[in-house]
């Protein structure tokens, strides 16, 4: 069992909990029910992966104090499912409580509603974001809570900057956070053909920069690529794939290109954290899409085997990643999300978790049952203006030499428009709000742009698919570094499901 060796590295916290034949790591695997008409496979896949992420499961188990929203509390519903996973004798469990909590939470955005199919990737991201809000209910520009699983374990803290090799001009570094790093599958396959000897992380970096260029900050006429720098050391890194079709001819090529190891130093232009530079993450989970249906694969720590989850159906696949790849190729499964974990990772600190409790009575419930925002006496959060001084302090770039010719852009940041939903849709405009609004949108849109600028959308799509894509369109202001706002129409392929 080769994977056992990976998890039994000296000093690894995950390794300490694994003993062959013991019950210390995971309870016996269970499926999740998806009755006819429920269309819950997107949620079930996300929940199975979260449960099998050892770092996440142990972290959530330690937390109790949180800002509870009653029947619409995603935190409580998820903890309830995890408790059933651990103690129930049933082979398949209902995910109804979490489904109802999601529907209630996002009813104003008309997302994740009962009986309707939705996007597994956006479901995963929104669960993480809601867990953050349950633990740290105050809106802040940068979450520093040691008990926030979302930001302590999943979030990648980045900044992007363009530097012209011709004239030497550089733009202001723009900080942002992402929970999922999205890459175009079309761009990835092209890089695989051209760079066969490079690591998987390097292939992803090359693919993620295709089509993402800017004008020179000094307007010298050059088009330059954006450099993205990782400033922290996330213990769980999620890679998301953007497909140009739900029946892509690239499926097998993408599966064969997947690497079971990921070095963060290859994934980004530069990595500043020493632990992130040296560490190697292991592939431990994957959400796939096939035949209008979502399913998941997860590495089961106790048995050191890969397990396949298709709602209530649970099957062992084998000890090797190759076994998973073979099943995916035979089943025409399109990888949607990859989950890489640090084998030396540990649960979050709960030192300040007890202070994050929020009385449900603080939330007003009007006649129609809608839950409103809490009445808080805490002053509103301070917004971080993107001035040179604030950016330098945030990034630790005290001596940064700024050559941008557009000083008016220094205090400009992204904000979501009034039509923006929690699912990541809607216009993005240029304003003077906080930089964290770029959470989760930027890399997905960059990946989709890579598909569009290369003209790779298949002409065989019927009119219904094109209409659905237009309804789910993204907009992004891309000309940041020239001081202008250019709305680029971004189509995001959204998988739908009729499987029951």
Secondary structure by P-SEA (a helix, b strand, c coil): caaaaaaaccccccccccccccccccccbbbbbbcccccaaaaaaaaaaaaaaaaaaaaaaacccccccccccaaaaaaaaaaaacccccccccaaaaaaaaaaaccccccccccbbbbaaaaaaaaaaaaaaaaccccccccccccccccccccccbbbbbbbccccccccccccccccbbbbaaaaaaaaaccccccaaaaaaaaaaccccccccccccbbbbbbbbbcccccbbbbbbbbccccccaaaaaaaacccccccccccccccccccccbbbbbccccccccccccbbbbbccccbbbbbcccbbbbccccaaaaaaaaaaacccccbbbbbcccccccccccccccccccccccccccccccccccccccbbbbcccaaaaaaaaccccccccccccccccbbbbbcccccccccccccccccccccccccaaaaaaaaaaaaaccccccccaaaaaaaaabbbbbbccccccbbbbbbcccbbbbbccc
